[in-house]
Amino acid sequence: MTGLAALFAGLGMVALAFGVLTALLAVLQPFSDPIWIVGNLVVGVVLLAAAAFMSLDTLRERVQSGATRRAGRYGSSAILTAVFGVLILALFAFLSVRHAHRFDLSEAGVHTLSQQTKDLLAGLDRDVQITAFFEASQAPPVRDLLDRYAFEGKDRVELAFVEPNDAPGMVEELGLTTEDLAAGVVRISLASGEATTLKEFTEPALTNALQKLVKSKDKKIYFLEGHNERAIKPGPNDQPEPIPPGQPPAPMSPWATGPDSFGRAADALVNETYHVESLLLASLADVPEDAATVVIAGPTRPLLDGEIAALTRYVERGGALFVAIDPRAQTNLYALLQSYGVSLGDDVVVDRRLAVIGQATTPIAQEYDASHEITKLLQDPTAFPMVRSVELDPALAASFSVLVKTGEDSWAERDLDAWRETGRAEYGEGDLLGPVPIAVAGTPRVASGDAVVANAVQTPGRLVVFGDSDFATNEFLDALHNRDLFLNSINWLAGEVESISVRPNVSRASSFEMSQDQFRFLQYLSLLVVPEAIAVMGVLVWWSRRTRKA
């Protein structure tokens, strides 16, 4: 066939094929419009009939000529083209192995390792062996996660999957029991012989275990106590976690479990490889020399003069303080903070637009200092229940930065007595209009005689001040990105800048809501319209080339 006959034949075959295919799909799932099916079938039959009628003489001549030989030549050419195509694909496959790249198209990026894990793997200075003991049927879900570690760790991480029945000697040497192997075990080890065994196969568990193996464990974080601060140790009201019926009772947690305590914050610091202890400073002459950071979380009673003096000396010799004071807290730390140029307002931040639903006094903050190491990686919001403003004196706090601000529509309400009487807060004269600073960090200056000098001739002290301590309590630590903000602050204070990161995402299903009409449109588009349009374009290209040759 030549000319229009060939074009009609090609288009007719496409229309007929899609008509039959659509009819078959309609039997399995009734989504197709009958007009589409009938239209394709009618058009296909008409075009094929027209092509056959226009090509009767041509077909007769081809049968009598050497058309078969030409078909053989065309067939050989097609085979060679296919062979070269396969070779090109093989080359691409080889290059993809040598230069692999991963994509994660999930909504929350749950198939991508967190920045914390990537930084940890990139900074490895020792070889790590990860050995997974799983039966073949259990391995795939764990393999996906461990493969990401091996991919990011490159030359430092070696991954091996072991079938327990194929390596009884190794199982016996490591002391793995039948109960251990029933659900699978992941063992992380170093060349030095240090190792740990995991039965929880999540990114937080794997990253925490790896951190504990490769990071230093000699830094201590002290939590000040004795002034009604947030507790980290269990109290009389703390209860063990509820357990399912029939299970043995769980051991009492070493950390406070009450909603207003800092038990989870302390546990998170332990997972970051710190030692965590309470500090009753009133019984000591000074802050211990091994204190990497002293945390003062939510005090509501005055400190003794000796304690204030000890904290001052601690900062002067290069110590680090984390201070979180709630609105109207009855503490005498204000004078110490003001000597460093930090002032906490006698106010409460209100935001009726960007806050937890129905709680205008729990503003959601998402304006961070992108240049500071604590917040440069933070992009997601944090929540602060009942937070006060924190302002800086430029003359005394030139080296400080405002870490966090609330939204533009927020304000710091300072007429708290009228608010308590009327039960309603309104922006008025004397209030601080947003964005309101609620957290600061920097290097304080220390007094030397009558002059105030930069603390540059010695190890500089560090100070982080928040106008709220609720954000890191058990109740709110895991809300939004509060955990990251708290841990990053402690890491910066303790000098562990390389540990500042964004922790693993919580896995959740990615979804897109669509109406029935939208779903039906996508079905038509993906199963009918687009494939048939591609086929028609292919026929047109083939026909144009054939015509040009003729």
C-alpha positions in Angstrom: 0.0 0.0 0.0 1.1 3.5 -0.8 -0.2 7.0 -0.4 -3.5 7.6 1.4 -4.3 3.9 1.4 -1.3 3.2 3.7 -2.3 6.0 6.0 -5.9 4.8 6.1 -4.7 1.3 6.8 -2.5 2.3 9.7 -5.1 4.6 11.3 -7.8 2.0 10.8 -5.7 -0.7 12.6 -5.1 1.7 15.5 -8.8 2.6 15.8 -9.9 -1.1 15.5 -7.4 -2.3 18.1 -8.3 0.4 20.7 -12.0 -0.3 20.0 -11.5 -4.0 20.8 -9.3 -3.2 23.8 -11.8 -0.7 25.3 -14.6 -3.2 24.9 -12.6 -5.8 26.8 -11.8 -3.3 29.6 -15.4 -2.4 29.8 -16.3 -6.0 30.5 -13.9 -6.1 33.5 -14.7 -2.6 34.8 -17.6 -0.6 33.3 -15.9 2.8 33.0 -15.8 3.3 29.2 -18.3 5.4 27.3 -20.0 3.2 24.7 -19.6 6.0 22.2 -15.8 5.6 22.5 -16.0 1.9 21.8 -18.5 2.1 18.9 -16.8 5.1 17.4 -13.4 3.3 17.3 -14.8 0.2 15.9 -16.8 1.9 13.1 -13.8 4.3 12.2 -11.4 1.3 12.2 -13.6 -0.8 9.9 -14.3 2.1 7.5 -10.7 3.1 7.2 -9.5 -0.5 6.6 -12.2 -1.1 4.0 -11.2 2.2 2.3 -7.5 1.2 2.3 -8.2 -2.2 0.9 -10.5 -0.8 -1.9 -7.8 1.8 -2.9 -5.0 -0.8 -2.9 -6.4 -3.8 -4.8 -4.2 -3.3 -7.9 -1.1 -2.5 -5.7 -1.5 -5.7 -3.7 -1.8 -7.8 -6.8 1.4 -6.3 -8.2 3.3 -6.8 -5.0 2.4 -10.5 -4.9 3.8 -10.9 -8.4 7.0 -8.9 -7.7 9.9 -9.4 -5.3 8.1 -7.9 -2.3 9.1 -10.9 -0.2 12.8 -10.2 -0.7 12.3 -6.6 0.2 10.4 -7.7 3.3 13.4 -9.9 4.2 15.8 -6.9 3.9 13.5 -4.8 6.1 13.3 -7.6 8.6 17.1 -7.9 8.8 17.4 -4.1 9.4 14.8 -4.4 12.1 16.7 -7.2 13.8 20.0 -5.1 13.7 18.2 -2.1 15.1 16.8 -4.2 18.0 20.3 -5.6 18.8 21.8 -2.1 18.9 18.9 -1.0 21.1 19.6 -3.8 23.6 23.3 -2.9 23.6 22.5 0.7 24.4 20.1 -0.3 27.2 22.9 -2.6 28.6 25.3 0.4 28.5 22.8 2.5 30.4 22.3 -0.2 33.0 26.1 -0.5 33.5 26.3 3.3 34.0 23.4 3.3 36.4 25.2 0.8 38.6 28.4 2.8 38.6 26.6 6.2 39.0 23.4 5.4 41.0 21.0 8.0 42.2 17.8 7.5 44.2 14.5 9.3 44.0 11.8 9.6 46.6 8.5 10.8 45.3 6.5 10.1 48.5 4.6 13.1 49.9 6.6 13.2 53.2 9.9 11.8 51.9 9.6 8.7 54.1 11.8 6.7 51.8 14.7 9.1 52.2 17.1 9.0 55.2 16.8 12.0 57.5 19.5 14.7 57.4 20.7 13.5 60.8 21.3 10.0 59.5 23.0 11.3 56.3 25.3 13.5 58.3 26.2 10.7 60.6 27.0 8.3 57.7 29.0 11.0 55.9 31.1 11.6 58.9 32.1 8.0 59.7 35.8 7.6 60.2 35.6 3.9 60.9 34.3 0.9 59.0 30.9 -0.3 60.0 29.5 -3.8 59.4 25.8 -4.3 59.4 24.7 -7.9 59.4 21.0 -8.8 59.2 19.8 -12.3 60.2 16.5 -12.9 58.5 14.8 -15.6 56.7 14.3 -14.9 52.9 10.6 -14.3 53.3 11.2 -11.7 56.1 14.1 -9.8 54.6 12.5 -7.5 51.9 11.0 -4.7 54.2 14.2 -4.5 56.2 16.4 -4.7 53.1 14.9 -1.5 51.7 15.9 0.4 54.9 19.4 -1.1 55.2 20.1 -0.6 51.6 19.7 3.2 52.1 22.3 3.1 54.9 24.7 1.2 52.7 24.1 3.6 49.8 24.7 6.7 51.9 27.6 5.1 53.8 29.3 4.1 50.5 32.9 2.9 51.4 32.4 2.9 55.2 29.3 0.7 55.5 29.3 -3.0 54.6 25.9 -4.7 54.5 25.3 -8.5 54.6 22.1 -10.5 54.8 22.5 -13.9 56.4 20.0 -16.8 56.4 20.2 -18.2 59.9 19.9 -21.8 58.8 22.9 -21.4 56.4 25.2 -20.0 59.1 24.7 -22.0 62.4 28.3 -21.3 63.5 27.9 -17.6 63.3 24.6 -17.7 65.1 26.1 -19.7 67.9 29.2 -17.5 68.1 27.0 -14.4 68.5 24.7 -16.1 71.1 21.5 -15.5 69.1 18.6 -17.4 70.4 15.7 -19.0 68.6 13.4 -16.2 69.9 15.8 -13.6 68.6 15.9 -15.2 65.1 12.1 -15.7 64.9 11.5 -12.0 64.2 15.0 -11.3 62.8 18.0 -9.5 64.2 20.2 -6.7 62.9 23.8 -6.5 64.3 25.9 -3.4 63.9 29.6 -3.8 64.7 32.9 -2.0 64.4 36.4 -3.3 63.5 37.4 -2.7 67.1 35.0 -5.3 68.3 32.2 -3.0 69.7 28.8 -4.1 68.6 25.1 -3.8 69.3 22.1 -6.0 68.4 18.8 -4.5 67.3 15.3 -6.0 67.2 13.6 -2.8 66.2 14.0 -2.0 62.6 13.3 1.7 62.2 15.5 4.5 61.1 15.5 6.2 64.6 16.5 2.9 66.2 19.3 2.2 63.7 20.7 5.7 63.8 20.6 5.9 67.6 22.5 2.6 67.8 25.1 3.7 65.3 25.6 7.0 67.1 26.2 5.2 70.4 28.9 3.1 68.7 30.8 5.8 66.9 30.3 8.9 69.0 32.1 10.0 72.2 30.2 9.2 75.4 31.9 11.4 77.9 29.9 14.6 77.8 27.4 15.2 80.7 24.2 17.2 80.6 23.1 18.4 84.1 19.5 19.3 84.8 19.2 21.8 87.7 16.8 20.8 90.4 15.5 22.2 93.7 13.5 25.1 92.4 10.5 23.3 91.1 12.1 22.7 87.7 10.7 20.2 85.2 11.6 16.8 86.5 13.6 14.2 84.7 13.5 11.4 87.3 10.4 9.5 88.2 8.2 10.9 91.0 5.4 9.4 93.2 2.9 10.2 90.5 4.8 8.5 87.6 3.3 5.2 86.5 4.8 2.6 84.1 3.6 2.5 80.6 0.3 0.5 80.1 0.8 -3.0 78.9 -1.5 -5.4 76.9 -3.3 -8.1 78.9 -1.3 -11.2 79.4 2.1 -9.5 79.0 4.6 -9.4 81.8 4.8 -6.0 83.6 7.2 -3.5 82.0 10.1 -2.2 84.1 9.7 1.2 85.5 11.1 3.9 83.2 14.3 5.6 84.5 12.8 8.9 83.4 9.8 10.9 84.5 6.6 10.0 82.6 4.3 12.8 83.6 3.1 15.2 80.9 4.8 18.2 82.5 8.2 16.6 83.0 11.3 16.4 80.9 11.7 12.6 81.0 11.5 12.2 77.2 13.9 15.1 76.7 16.4 13.4 78.9 15.9 10.1 77.1 16.4 11.9 73.8 19.7 13.3 75.0 20.8 9.8 76.1 20.0 8.6 72.5 22.3 11.4 71.3 25.0 9.7 73.4 25.1 12.2 76.4 25.2 11.3 80.0 22.3 12.9 81.8 22.2 13.7 85.5 20.3 15.9 88.0 22.2 18.7 89.7 21.4 19.9 93.2 23.6 22.9 93.0 22.7 24.1 96.5 24.8 21.3 97.9 27.9 22.0 95.9 30.4 24.8 95.9 30.4 25.0 92.1 29.1 23.5 88.9 30.9 20.2 88.2 33.9 20.5 85.9 32.6 17.8 83.6 29.3 19.7 82.9 29.0 20.1 79.1 25.7 22.0 79.6 23.5 22.9 82.5 19.7 22.9 81.8 17.4 25.1 83.8 13.9 24.1 82.7 10.9 26.0 84.1 12.0 27.1 87.6 9.3 28.7 89.7 11.2 29.4 92.9 14.2 31.6 93.6 17.8 30.3 93.6 20.1 30.8 96.5 22.7 33.6 96.1 25.4 30.9 96.1 23.8 29.1 93.2 23.5 32.3 91.2 27.2 33.0 91.9 28.1 29.4 90.9 26.3 29.7 87.6 28.0 33.0 86.9 31.4 31.5 87.5 30.5 28.6 85.3 29.6 30.8 82.3 32.7 32.9 82.9 35.0 29.8 82.6 33.3 28.8 79.3 30.2 26.9 80.5 26.9 26.5 78.6 23.5 27.3 80.0 20.1 26.3 78.6 17.4 28.4 80.3 13.7 28.1 79.7 11.5 30.3 81.9 7.7 30.3 81.6 5.6 33.5 81.8 5.4 35.1 85.2 7.6 32.4 86.8 8.7 33.5 90.3 12.5 33.0 89.8 15.4 35.4 90.4 17.3 34.4 87.2 16.2 37.6 85.4 19.0 39.8 86.7 21.6 37.2 85.6 20.2 37.1 82.1 19.9 40.9 81.9 23.6 41.1 82.7 24.2 39.2 79.5 21.8 41.4 77.5 18.8 39.1 77.6 15.4 40.3 78.8 12.3 38.2 79.3 9.0 40.1 78.9 6.3 40.1 81.5 3.8 39.0 78.8 2.2 36.1 76.9 2.3 35.8 73.2 -1.1 35.6 71.5 -1.7 34.6 67.9 -5.2 34.0 66.6 -4.2 33.1 63.1 -1.1 30.9 63.3 -1.6 28.7 66.5 -2.9 25.4 67.6 -6.6 25.2 66.7 -8.6 26.8 69.4 -5.5 27.8 71.5 -4.4 31.3 70.6 -1.8 31.2 73.4 -0.1 28.2 71.8 1.5 29.9 68.8 3.1 28.0 66.0 6.5 29.5 65.0 8.2 28.9 61.7 10.4 31.9 61.4 14.0 30.9 62.2 17.4 32.4 62.0 18.7 30.7 58.9 22.3 31.7 59.6 22.5 30.1 63.1 23.8 26.6 63.5 20.8 25.6 65.7 18.1 26.6 63.3 19.7 26.7 59.9 18.3 23.2 59.0 14.8 23.9 60.5 12.1 24.6 58.0 9.0 23.0 59.6 7.1 24.7 62.4 7.4 24.3 66.2 4.7 24.9 68.9 5.0 26.9 72.2 2.3 26.6 74.8 2.1 29.8 76.8 5.3 31.5 75.7 6.7 34.9 76.6 8.9 37.3 74.6 12.7 37.3 74.8 14.5 40.5 73.7 18.1 41.5 73.4 20.0 44.5 74.5 22.3 45.4 71.5 24.9 46.9 73.8 25.4 43.8 75.8 24.2 41.0 73.5 25.9 41.9 70.2 27.0 38.3 69.7 23.5 37.0 70.2 20.9 35.9 67.6 17.2 35.6 67.7 16.5 31.9 67.0 12.7 31.8 66.7 9.9 34.3 66.1 6.2 33.9 66.1 3.9 34.9 63.2 3.3 38.4 61.9 -0.2 38.5 63.3 0.9 37.7 66.8 1.6 40.0 69.7 3.0 39.9 73.2 0.1 40.8 75.5 1.5 42.8 78.5 -1.7 43.9 80.3 -2.0 40.5 81.9 -4.0 41.7 84.9 -6.8 43.2 82.6 -6.7 40.0 80.5 -7.3 37.9 83.7 -10.2 40.1 84.8 -12.0 40.3 81.4 -10.9 37.0 80.0 -10.1 38.6 76.6 -6.8 39.7 75.1 -6.7 42.5 72.5 -3.6 44.2 71.0 -3.2 47.6 72.6 -0.8 50.3 73.7 2.3 48.8 75.3 2.0 45.4 73.7 4.8 44.1 71.5 3.6 43.5 67.9 4.8 40.4 66.1 6.8 38.7 64.8 7.7 38.3 68.5 11.2 36.9 69.4 10.8 33.9 71.8 14.2 32.3 71.8 17.8 33.6 71.6 21.3 32.1 71.6 24.8 33.5 71.7 28.0 34.0 73.6 27.6 36.2 76.7 30.0 38.9 77.7 31.4 38.7 81.2 32.3 41.5 83.6 35.9 42.1 84.4 36.3 44.9 87.0 34.4 47.9 86.0 34.6 47.2 82.3 32.6 44.7 80.2 34.9 42.8 77.9 34.2 40.3 75.2 34.7 36.7 76.5 37.4 36.0 73.8 40.6 35.5 75.9 39.3 32.2 77.2 36.9 29.4 76.1 33.7 31.3 75.3 30.6 30.5 77.2 27.3 29.8 75.5 23.8 30.7 76.4 20.4 29.7 74.9 17.2 31.2 76.4 13.6 30.3 75.7 10.5 32.1 76.9 8.8 28.7 77.5 9.7 25.3 78.9 6.4 23.5 77.9 7.6 23.0 74.4 10.1 20.3 75.5 7.9 18.5 78.0 6.7 15.0 77.6 3.4 16.3 76.3 4.8 18.6 73.6 8.4 17.3 72.8 7.1 15.3 69.8 4.7 17.9 68.5 5.8 19.3 65.1 9.6 19.8 65.3 10.0 20.7 68.9 12.4 17.7 69.5 14.7 18.9 66.8 14.8 22.5 68.2 15.5 21.3 71.8 18.2 18.7 70.8 19.9 21.1 68.3 20.1 23.7 71.1 21.8 21.3 73.5 24.1 20.0 70.8 25.2 23.6 70.0 25.7 24.4 73.7 27.8 21.2 74.2 29.9 21.9 71.2 28.6 19.0 69.2 27.8 21.1 66.1 28.1 18.1 63.8 25.1 16.5 65.6 22.8 19.3 64.8 20.3 18.0 62.3 16.7 17.2 61.5 15.6 13.8 62.9 13.9 11.0 60.9 10.5 11.5 59.4 7.6 9.6 60.7 6.4 7.2 58.0 2.9 7.9 56.8 0.9 7.1 53.7 1.1 9.6 50.9 -2.4 10.4 49.6 -4.2 12.6 47.1 -7.9 13.1 47.4 -9.8 13.3 44.1 -13.5 13.3 43.1 -15.1 10.6 41.1 -15.2 12.7 38.0 -11.4 13.4 38.4 -10.7 9.7 38.8 -12.8 8.9 35.7 -11.0 11.6 33.7 -7.6 10.1 34.7 -8.8 6.7 33.6 -9.9 7.9 30.2 -6.7 9.9 29.8 -4.2 7.3 30.9 -5.9 4.1 29.5 -7.5 5.5 26.3 -6.7 9.0 25.1 -2.9 9.1 25.6 -2.1 5.6 24.3 -4.3 6.0 21.2 -2.9 9.5 20.5 0.7 8.0 20.7 -0.3 5.3 18.3 -1.9 7.7 15.9 1.3 9.9 16.0 3.3 6.8 15.3 1.3 6.0 12.2 1.5 9.6 10.9 5.3 9.6 11.4 5.6 6.2 9.6 3.4 7.4 6.8 5.3 10.7 6.3 8.6 8.9 6.1 7.3 6.3 3.7 5.8 9.0 1.5 9.1 11.0 1.5 11.0 8.0 0.4 8.6 7.3 -2.4 
